[in-house]
Amino acid sequence: MVTELQPIRARRTGWKPFLYHLDGGQPERRRTIKLKAPRTHPTILTAVQVQAILDACTRLRDRFLFAVLWDTGIRIGEALGLRHEDLAAVKGELAVIPRVNDNRARAKSASPRAVPVGPEIVRLYADYLHAEYGDLDSDYMFVNLWGGSYGRPLTYAARTSRRSSPIQAPARSGGPN
């Protein structure tokens, strides 16, 4: 980085940096050539990678959660805050509604919106309700079905915990870590 010493500019406002009084009027070091760093784009999963993740899910709830995230493009906070009445199976729509949730999950946008869902998502939802959800009385779509807080809505922490991950890690080859 090429820098040179330049005198302190006269400030037209009353604003001064936090440690301004320590400068003592010394010249400031500033960049003479400013280069823009190239923007990096996020990596996107391929259809093969998504299918591998879906195949690795051992529970229908987790397969349904990942399928909803992939198919609709909603955020994890929006998905964890979904209620049963938000899915209109006949219309093929999922309503993303910002509201106060028990699990602190939140939608980023302030206005509700409808997101189209395919018949595969509706079928996976029906399978999840029939096989795992059962007679549980909860408004939330994604709830804790295994563990101490049975029936409580899933939280961000539950989805990031390595110990409770439904995805089986591939077997490691022998040798050092």
KAKA-V658188 format. One record per residue. N is the residue number from 1. PSI is psi in whole degrees, -180 to 180 (999 if undefined). Layout:
N:PSI ; N:PSI
This chain:
1:126 ; 2:124 ; 3:158 ; 4:159 ; 5:130 ; 6:147 ; 7:154 ; 8:131 ; 9:147 ; 10:129 ; 11:133 ; 12:-12 ; 13:177 ; 14:-3 ; 15:137 ; 16:148 ; 17:163 ; 18:-48 ; 19:36 ; 20:-38 ; 21:-16 ; 22:-16 ; 23:-42 ; 24:24 ; 25:13 ; 26:152 ; 27:150 ; 28:149 ; 29:123 ; 30:154 ; 31:134 ; 32:-32 ; 33:124 ; 34:123 ; 35:137 ; 36:131 ; 37:140 ; 38:141 ; 39:136 ; 40:137 ; 41:149 ; 42:150 ; 43:143 ; 44:136 ; 45:142 ; 46:167 ; 47:-34 ; 48:-42 ; 49:-41 ; 50:-43 ; 51:-37 ; 52:-40 ; 53:-44 ; 54:-39 ; 55:-28 ; 56:-16 ; 57:128 ; 58:-13 ; 59:142 ; 60:-36 ; 61:-46 ; 62:-35 ; 63:-42 ; 64:-43 ; 65:-49 ; 66:-37 ; 67:-39 ; 68:-44 ; 69:-43 ; 70:-46 ; 71:-38 ; 72:-26 ; 73:12 ; 74:161 ; 75:162 ; 76:-38 ; 77:-38 ; 78:-39 ; 79:-42 ; 80:-20 ; 81:4 ; 82:144 ; 83:165 ; 84:-37 ; 85:-9 ; 86:-19 ; 87:115 ; 88:96 ; 89:-39 ; 90:-43 ; 91:-22 ; 92:40 ; 93:148 ; 94:122 ; 95:123 ; 96:108 ; 97:123 ; 98:127 ; 99:167 ; 100:124 ; 101:152 ; 102:-30 ; 103:9 ; 104:13 ; 105:143 ; 106:152 ; 107:142 ; 108:-39 ; 109:154 ; 110:-13 ; 111:144 ; 112:153 ; 113:158 ; 114:133 ; 115:130 ; 116:143 ; 117:151 ; 118:169 ; 119:-25 ; 120:-39 ; 121:-42 ; 122:-41 ; 123:-42 ; 124:-37 ; 125:-44 ; 126:-42 ; 127:-41 ; 128:-45 ; 129:-42 ; 130:-45 ; 131:-38 ; 132:-41 ; 133:-44 ; 134:-137 ; 135:16 ; 136:136 ; 137:91 ; 138:145 ; 139:-26 ; 140:144 ; 141:-45 ; 142:108 ; 143:163 ; 144:116 ; 145:-7 ; 146:125 ; 147:-172 ; 148:-37 ; 149:57 ; 150:131 ; 151:-9 ; 152:150 ; 153:145 ; 154:147 ; 155:171 ; 156:-42 ; 157:-37 ; 158:-31 ; 159:-18 ; 160:-4 ; 161:125 ; 162:-35 ; 163:-35 ; 164:15 ; 165:132 ; 166:-8 ; 167:126 ; 168:127 ; 169:145 ; 170:150 ; 171:138 ; 172:147 ; 173:157 ; 174:157 ; 175:-177 ; 176:158 ; 177:999
